[in-house]
Amino acid sequence: MMESARNLEFAEGVEIPAARPPVGQAVEVRQEKPNRDGAALEVLTTMLQTAVPLNIFQMQSWTADQRCETGRAQASTIGSHGDDLLYGGKHCAESFNALAKGLAALAYQPGGVTFLGLHWCVEEHLDCPRRPYGTAAQTDDAKEASAGEGAAEKP
């Protein structure tokens, strides 16, 4: 095994990051972003990287019903004033806060939420971008294969 300051390389040739971000912190996901003003989206994603984890923290003692109701309540504001958020307007701050709260509520759902190439979740899950590469489905497939081999060897 060869260790570097940034990555660990295993014999199989799979590189696994040495550290993962804490639960609730945004993780960048590679996906195509909408074709909009790049500077405005850059500001929005930067602001969401701070606001969503703060909202996740505030919601941690809430019940699942409270989080779901809060998420539902944000949909009306985002639907009515989402254009102010993208292009500026008197409801811009209200829309941003609704978006951050809605994303935070969705982070508590199984699989979390991905928006504008950022992923938030409160628990690791299969195919979670916070998981080191090669440990999600590949690990589960390997377990199934070894379980199958063991069963085949028994008389």
Salt bridges, closest charged atoms under 4 A:
GLU69 OE1 - ARG72 NH1 3.51
ASP84 OD2 - HIS81 ND1 3.94
GLU94 OE1 - HIS91 ND1 3.12
GLU124 OE2 - ARG20 NH1 2.71
GLU124 OE2 - ARG130 NH2 3.81
